[in-house]
Amino acid sequence: MILSNDNKYRANMGLSLKLAEYRHVENPFIVQLKGLGWNSGKNQVLVLQMQQTPE
């Protein structure tokens, strides 16, 4: 495969993979952490935006 044409054939596959990973891996893990009590007291479970701007 020619790397320069890779985006032409994949199109938005990367974006859909990121959303699938969030839905099937990250979100259930966040729910599990909250269920185990990691979101109480001084602990916080944070859900960050997909894109962040540096400060």
N, C-alpha and C positions, 0 to 999 in steps of 0.2 A: 504494500500500500504506500502511496506517495503521501508523505506527511503534510505537504502543503495543501493537498486536496481533502484532508481529513475532515475539516469543519464543513465542507460542502456536503459530504455524505451523512455526517452525524446530525447536522442541523441543531435542533434543540434537545438532543438526547441527554446532554450533560445536565440541563436544567431539570428534566423529568427524573433523572437518576437522583439528583439532590433531594427533590421533593419525596421520592419514594424512600430514600434512606431516612429522611426525617420522620416520615409517617410510620415506617416499619421498625426502625432501630432507635432513633433518638427519643421520639415522643413516648414509646412504652417504657424506656429507661427512666425518663423524667417522672412519669407516673409511678413507677416502682420506687424511686427514691423518695417521693412525697409520701407514699404509703408506708415506707419504713421509718418515717419521722424525721427525715433529713431537712424538712422545711419548717422546723419549729425551733424556738429558742434563738440562739445566735446564728444558726445555720439558715441559709437561703438557697433554694433551687432557682436559678435564673434561666429564663428563656430569652436568648439574645436574638436580634434580628439577623437575617441571612447576610446582609451587607452592613458593615459598620464603617464609620469614618474615623480615621485616626485623630486623636486629640493631643 
